[in-house]
Amino acid sequence: MSRILSTGGAINEAIAIAMRTDPTVILMGEDVAGGGDRSKDGTEEMGGVLGTTRGLVGEFGMNRVRDTPIAEMGLIGTAVGAAATGLRPIAELMFMDFLGTSLDPLLNQASKLRYMFGGKVKVPLTVRTVSGAGMQAAAQHSQSLYWITTGIPGLKTIIPSNPVDAKGLLLAAIRDDDPVIFCEPKGILNQSTEVPEGDYEIPLGKANIVREGSDVSLVAFGATVRIAMKAAKALEGAGTSAEVVDLRSLSPLDEEAILTSLEKTGRMVIIDESTPRCSIARDIAAVCVDKGFDFLQAPVKCVTAPHTPVPFSEVLEQAFLPSAQDVLDSVGQMG
Amino acid sequence: MGFTGPELAEIYRRMRTIRSFEEKLHELVSAGKIGGFMHLYAGQEAIAVGVCAQLTGADIVGSTHRGHGHCIAKGVDVKAMMAELFGRSTGTNRGKGGSMHIADIEKGMLGANGIVGGGIPLVTGAALTAQVLGRENVAVSFFGDGATNQGQFHESLTMAANWELPVVYVCENNGFGEFTPTDFVVPVKDIADRASSYGMRAVIADGMDFFDVYEKAGEAIELARKGEGPTLLECKTYRFYGHYVGDQTPYRNKEEAEDWIQNRDPLDIFETKASEAGVVEPDEFRRIDGEVAALLNEAVEEAEEAPLPSVAEVLTDVYVRYEG
């Protein structure tokens, strides 16, 4: 059975399933309950700033669904400590931009404990965080900072492109014994589709071929998968067969899927919503050159945002974001 | 009271401008004419206006995501602010910042801020500049109750107290951090209690009463200016709208909200007290209301007609340009 759910709804369902099946799973973050009937005066909870976690405090209670202060360093650090000592916390970092106020527990603690302690401790932590631009939320609420977490050994970084994947990947992330950063791109949060009921996991570290093709590979993830699909349809009309690879996971990276696709098509475009320097796009380009040089029939192309902060004005924000036209232009330059 | 009629009228005009600006934005955002996240200051006007009335043009303030009131109180041009919110090239930030980043350094406005607590160390740094260069100015940091749980608050106040910086920390305690009641996440009765751990002076003001804020802010600012170090000033207040436009406040007790909004409106309190002083003509307040309404209508019309930024603006104001 399946029914129509938004990405937010699918995430809510995954959390509920994980909490029902494992009493050590807790949810903590700023306003994850969000007010509600604490003083029995008839008030209702908000369930997160975007309403993603609404209803969970009602089912699981305030012991397992915890509103924290607006104190990201303490919130994430506490979740790391809880994860190392017997809980399986889901910590919500409201926007990925708040990595700035929460980084040390991820950079110097969660990612390193297992290694530093000689493999004698696990950190089964999931950090859910809303990433990306497209809501005119401006420079401090719109960044795609997965390149930072991907660059830290010991952290896994996951980014779904649709509601079905969001549910299965989140369940796998929560049950994974390593710390996982789970990005929820703004560009897909309101996207709705049929989502299977029940408990299913999608393995971390495996890419998904969402469209088969033979002339060019479009590697995308999160909100850029939709851009890749749109470009692929336009290319089809022009007689070019594009394959679309949805990475799903940035770390671990499914290099095999990328190189297999490159071997098939000989041409590679990577579409990344973040800024270009030290990006996932250029990291994958390096993999293609390093390990797939003999497959290449044209230079690898990266379609990214420019190396700037995210602007507020809608006209500037739209120009900042990668588009299907940018992908078509890149393919056109390959000859 | 110590104010002349024209001074009281000017103070009222500032408070009314903030209120009407926010009411206008509520309409515009609800109608889909403006995008982005919008946090309104209505209800807290007495604090921004009461504190800024004690400042000079050279003094510096730093603000929060709920920053429109501080901008207006510090003298930022209302029309340029409106144009910014419409994402126009004539905006305070040329359309690149939006509501959470309005700034006007020439007016001593170091910016709204999208990061809770993020403005506190910046303002502390502005006070450091004044101290090192031997300038006369002070710096004032506005922030909410929620920000006092942030590490940046504790780290900044520790340094400011150590160095006796010319800074005043103004906490606007409006009872909610986003949707969560303050008493659920702040383990002390008053935010002012926190100052004792830095050996810092603390004062509590009625944030709905301009005169109380003005007096207590004045004392703190004078001490800072004389080199006697920082003060934490807690102003008790209430947010008349939700956390952002669109928040229907289901988490808020309706009777309590109604009591604050109906009985403790800072504009009503000001008008009553100012009228009792007998130096303002009774119809002066309504005349100002009309002038402010006209100004805001003009601001919206001009913003709607103003040009959008050119797409090339995406790449300006970064230290170096990279081609993606």
Interface residues (C-beta under 8 A of the other chain):
Chain A: E30 D31 A33 G34 G35 G36 R38 S39 D41 G42 T43 E44 E45 M46 V49 D67 T68 P69 I70 A71 E72 M73 G74 D97 F98 G100 T101 M135 Q136 A137 A138 A139 Q140 H141 P276 R277 C302 V303 T304 A305 P306 H307 T308 P309 P311 F312 S313 E314 V315 L316 A319 F320
Chain B: G35 G36 F37 E84 G87 R88 N93 G95 K96 G97 G98 S99 M100 H101 N113 G114 I115 V116 G117 G118 G146 A147 N149 Q150 G151 Q152 F176 G177 E178 F179 T180 P181 F184 V185 V186 H243 D247 P250 Y251 R252 N253 K254 L308 P309 V311 E313 V314 L315 V318 V320 R321 Y322 G324
